[in-house]
Amino acid sequence: MLTVGVAEEFLLLGPDGAVVPSAPFVARQARDEDRIRPGFLAYQLVTDTAGCGSLHELRGELSRLRLQAADAARRAGVSLVSVGAPPFAAGPLGAVTDETRYRELAGWFPDAVVAGRGCTCQVRIEVTDRDQAVDVLARIRPWLPALLALTVNSPFADGLDTGWASYRYHLQQHWPTFRPPGAWDGADRYDSVVRSLIHSGAAPDESTVFFLARVPAGQPVVEVRVADACLTVEDSVVFAGIVRALVRSLITDARRNLTTTPVPTSVVDAHLNTAAHGEVRLRQDRLTPTMPAAHEAVVRLMRKIGPALSANGDVDDVYRGFKRLRQQGTGADRQRRARRRRKGTTDFVQFLAGSTAAGTAEG
């Protein structure tokens, strides 16, 4: 059984929607420094689960950490919200957390600090060894647009609808290494590429090589980083279940010596852009007979992972969650509906905070 862990990034907002740079204080209030910590920017909070053997266990960990962080945020007079980017312009959007590593990163890429506003849901799958993990990276490339399409959750910025479903994806392209991984032959080649990026100045260290899927230094882990922060716990659980099943499917392909058709990075980038713009329609009432390529990729993804979902014991959780996505739409869809229905900024922030702490949200 492949263990699965999730790191989630959150924003701290005031009632007026302004970002509030109180993450260091909120993290201390939460009193769980191993699992809850400040993010790159001083209004971002990060939670990190342990590796879990089941989605039931993962759901419990995600819920516990979200509730613990939300309670600490309330005691600090702010709201914890799980969206891909700040929906409003107010507040110190460039406030970097006062830690040496973060200050150095901001110094290396001052123009990319704006990209730091993006919040992600990062899924980690532990595999046998790093060679296997790098092989998964090569095989997962064509599936990245489908994974993004399922998790888009950042339609707003500066108080306006950006026209993107994942404005976070647009923002983070300011980072030099924010790109799909390559099809590299083994861990040694992967490490060589990472070293060359550091040597060229594209990243100060291994932890700041922000491939959309990567292998952390010294760990037999596949870390998928393509997703927006997920609006609800259930969104995160479903996404983690899909990623775990996909990784298992790709490992099975490798064991059967099944080759993959190379997909040019330009094609992967184009489909990622389609997904980030929200052109992949998941809601049943929005589907058309002529489906975009990225939507077709979502359909193929769900078909591919079926046997692995069964092997993992995740069929009910994932298919129930996917059905809900088909009925209610992505996080971006639900945000847009909620923004239309609610009376002003404070009410919308309350919706986001309530969705973050609760299991589901319809908008």
Secondary structure, DSSP 8 states (H G I E B T S, - for coil): ---EEEEEEEEEE-TTS-B---HHHHHHHHT-TTTEEE-SBTTEEEEE---BSSHHHHHHHHHHHHHHHHHHHHHTT-EEE--SS-SS--S-TT-B-SSHHHHHHHHH-GGGGGGGG--EEEEEEE-S-HHHHHHHHHHHGGGHHHHHHHH--B-EETTEE-S-SBHHHHHHTTSTT-S-----SHHHHHHHHHHHHHHHTS-SSGGG---SEE--TT--EEEEEEEE--SSHHHHHHHHHHHHHHHHHHHHHHHTT-------HHHHHHHHHHHHTT-S--SGGG--SS--HHHHHHHHHHHHTHHHHHHHT-HHHHHHHHHHHHHH--HHHHHHHHHHHSSSHHHHHHHHHHHHHSS----
